[in-house]
Amino acid sequence: MCDTTGINRQQTRTCINQWVVTELLYQEAVRRGIVDREDLRQQVEAARRHLAITALLDRELGTNDTLLMPEPSLKAYFDTSAAAFVLREDVALASYALFAERDAANTFRSLVIQGTPWHEALQAAQRDSATHSQPLLVADHQYFTRTTLYPEELWKLARTLRRNEVSFVLKTNAGYYVLQVHGNKRQGETPDFAYVREEVRTRLLIGIQRTRYEQLVRDLRGRHAVEVLLDSTMGLRNQPG
């Protein structure tokens, strides 16, 4: 039966209807003797074996170890394998704030230029009682590529700024942007560790799981005698007499 917790009456009806249809189809399969067919039994057994093996590997290989990997281990792996993570496209580490009005954007820009940290300037703008002075959209020290930093003119502006330089107020169809670039990386260069941290984590986890899998298989082979018997005619074609 489906779980109807937290869903409305129409969704409940749909869920129940799907369950009823599924049950009717299964009972019809039983009536016709389909569930007793040998080929179906083999498929069910194969599925059962597959699920059991998957559960075993989940337990033995530690799929949740990604949460336990200490940061120094990730950084050490990155430092020794940096060539494997070269950038396939340009990347910018940047912050931006979008305002509805130019005056609000200029006020925010002035705060940053005067030395106010970006996040503090954002907090000041967000506390402003005038709704039109508050930022519509913000990003604080995020990584962007050409496809994720838009509109297009914002990406073009990011490519012209020096490290930590604050842009002029950029007018777009969406409003007025203030942009600060904290770093640029080009295609083919080694990225910042922070940009590829999750990829590093994934690769390291796969390596650990592969090692554990190979050790598990060795242990099982050591505990069980395996004898493979091949039919002497297997793979042979009929030979002329």
N, C-alpha and C positions, 0 to 999 in steps of 0.2 A: 504494500500500500504506500502511496506517496505521502510525503511529509507536507502537511498543510499549514504548518506554523508560520505566521507572519504574512500570509497571502490573503488576498480578498476573495469574495464569494465566487466571482467569475473564474478566477485562477484556480480555486478549489474545484469547481465543476469540471474545468478542463483537465485538471490532474486526475480526478476520479474517473473521468471518461477514458483517458488514456490507459489507466490501470485496468478498467473493465474490458476494453478492447484487447489489451495484451493477454488477459486471462482467458477470454473467449477464444482467441487464436491458439493459445497453448492447449486448451482443453480439446479443441478440434484436432490438433496435431496428435494428441494422445488417442483420441477416438479412432483416428486413421492408422494408428500404429507406427507413426513416424518416429516417435521417441524411442522405439525399440529397434530401429534399424541399426545394423552393425556399423555402417559408415558414420552415423551420427554419434554412436557410442565412442567411436575412435576420436572424433573431433572433440567431444566433451572431455575425454581423458587427456588429449593433447593440451586442451585449454587448462585443465586442472594442473597438469605437470608444469606448464609455463607459469601459471600464477604462483605455484609453490616455489619454483626456482627464483622467480622475481622477489618473493618475500624473503627467501633465504639470502639473496644477494643484497637486498636492502639492509638486512640486519648485519651481515658480515662486512660489507664494504663501507658502512658508515656514511650514508648519503647526507646526513645532517652535519658532518664534520666541517662543512663550509662555514658554519657559525662558530666553530671552535678554533679556527686558524688564527694565530696571533699576528698582529700587524707586522712585527719584525720579520716573520717567516715570509710573508707576502712580499715585503720590500726586498728581502735578500734574493728571492726567486726572480723578481723583476730585474734587479741589478746584474744578475748573472745571465739573464736571458733577454736583455733589452732589445737585441736585434730581431727577436721574434715579434715585437710589438710596434714596428715602425708604422708611421701614419700613412694611411691610404688617401688622405685628403687633408686640406688645411684645417686647423683647429684654433679657435680663439677662446681664451679665458677672459670673460668680460662681465660687467655689470651694466644694467640700464634701468632707467625709470621713464615711464610714459605719462605725460600730463595732458589734460584737456586744453590748457591755456598756456601761452608762451611765457607770461609773467611768472607763473608758478614754476615752470621749467627753469627759467633764469634764476629765480631765487634759490632753488635747489642746487643748481650748478655753482652758484656763488659760494654756497656753504662748503661744497666739496673742494673747490679751488682754494678756499681759505684754510683748508687743512682739516675740516671736519671729516672723520671716517665715513665711508659710504653708508654703512648700516645706521649710523647715528643720524646722518642727514635724512635718510629714509624715515626713521622714527619721528623726526621733527616734522617732516612733511605729512606723515600719516596722522599726527596729532593736531594738525591745523584744523580749526573749526570750520573753515570755509571749504565746502565740499569740492569746489572747483580747483582748490589748491592741492588736493590730495592726489597722489599718483594713481593712475588707472591700472598700471601694470608694472611690475618690478622684477628684476633678476639680480641676485647678489652672488658674485663669484661663481658663475656657471660656465660650463664648456659649451661652445657652439661651433657648428659647421655652417657651410653656406646654406644647407637645406633647413637648418633649425634656427638660424638668426634671420628673421625677416621683419619688415619688408626688405627687399633687395638692397635698397640704399643704406640700410643700417649695417649690413654685412660689408658693403663697399667702404663705408666710413671706418669700420673696425680695422680693416686692412691698412688704413693710412695712419693710425694712431700709434704713438710710441708707448712703451710700457708705462702704465699708470697715468697716461695722459687723459684729461677730461675733454670730451668733444664740445663743439659748439652745439647750440640747440638746433636739432634737426627736425624740420617740419615734414610730416608725412600725412597721408590720408587718415591715419588713425589718431594723430595728435602730434605732440611735441616730445621728442626723445632727447635724453641726456645719456651719453654713453661713456664708459670708462673701460679701457682695455688693460688687463693685468698681465697679459702675455700672449704671444702669437707663436704657433708652431706650423711649419710647412710640411707638405706632403713629403714623405721620405725621411723625416726627422724622427728622433726618439721622442715619444710623448712624455708628458708629466706622469708620474706614477699614479696620481689621483685620477687621471682620465681613464686609465686602463685597469684600475684596481679590481673591478669585478671580473674582467677577462683573466687577469692574473689568478684570482681566486678559483675560477672555473678550471683553468689549465692545471693548477696545482692539485686541485681535488681529483681531476681525472687521472693524474699521474699516481696519486696515492691509491685510488680505487683500482687502477690497473695492477699495481704492485700487490695489493691485498688479494685481488682475484687470482693472480698467478700463484701466490703463496697458498691460497685455499685449494686450488686444483692440485698443487704438489702434495699438500697434506692428505687430500682425499686419495690420490693415487698411492700414497705411502701406506694408507690404512686398508686399502682394498686391493685384492688381486684381480687384475683385469686380463682376461684372455680373449683375444679376437680370433675367431675361426672363419676363414673364408672358403667358400665353395671352390674347389679346384677348377671348375669350369667358368667361374665368374669373370666376366669381361672378355672371354674368348669367343671368337667366332668359329663357326663350323669350318673345319679344315677338310680339304679334299682327301679321299681315301687313297 
